[in-house]
Amino acid sequence: MAKSETQVNFRLPDNILVRFKEETQKERRSQTAQLTLLVEEWLEKREKLQGAKA
């Protein structure tokens, strides 16, 4: 099955973007791959916290 992806545009402060780019280079990931990983981890963490509260 093909993956469905949507392009998203947003703004970041310059200093955060510079740091983010540095980290993606260290991790040898594209910016898209790194951001996807970070969002997935954040969502999983929130789901676990919400599950623990229930």
N, C-alpha and C positions, 0 to 999 in steps of 0.2 A: 504494500500500500504506500502511496506517495505521501510525503510529509507536507503539511500545509503550514506555510509561514506567512506572517504579515509584517510588512515593513513598518517600523515605528520611528518617529523622529522626536527628539527631545533636546533640551538645552542643559548643559552642565557648566558650572564655573570653570574657567580655564585651568586653575590649579588642580582641580579634581580630575579633569580630563588628562592632564599631563601625568599625574600619578597613576591613573587607571591604565594609560597606554604603557607606562613603564612596567606595571605588574603583568599585563598581558604578554609583554615580550619575555619577561622572566619565566612565565608559565608556558610559553610557546603555544599560546592560543590566540585565535583571532579575537577582536573585540566583541564580535557577535557571540562567539562560543563562550567567552568569559562572562559576558553579561547574562547569557542564558543559564549558565551554571549557577551564578550568584542568585538569580531570581528563583530558580528551582529550589536551591538550598533554603532560601528565605521562606518560600511558601511551605516547604516541608516542615521547617522549624515552627512556623505559625500553626500549622495543622496539628502538630504534636502538642504544642502548648494549649491549644483550644480543646484537644481531646483530653488532656490531663485535668482541665478545669471542669469538664462535664461530669 
